[in-house]
Amino acid sequence: MVFEEKMIMNGEPDEEEEEEEEEDMVDPLESVRQKCEDVEHCVHTKERLEQCETRVGSRSATEEDCTEELFDFLHARDHCVAHKLFHSVK
């Protein structure tokens, strides 16, 4: 009880007071990545990755993984992002 009184006396904000909501910051990298995923070459590598994931996921015992397809997709997307990212940064 003493602690609660000290909080009130010290001017601590009550839980009932509304706090100002901060504006959510939008990472330009994420928006550029989304746009680049729709580019023809990225779509092709993403389809290969999804096919691989489906194939590997359908098997119960396999040593295959989709590392190569993942790296191909990330490389294609990052190549596109590299050309567009700094145009959107202020």
Buried (B, 14 or more C-beta within 10 A) or exposed (E): EEEEEEEEEEEEEEEEEEEEEEEEEEEBEEEBBEBBBEBEBBEEBBEBBEEBBEEBEEEEEEEEEBEEBBEBBEEBBEEBBEEBBEEEEE
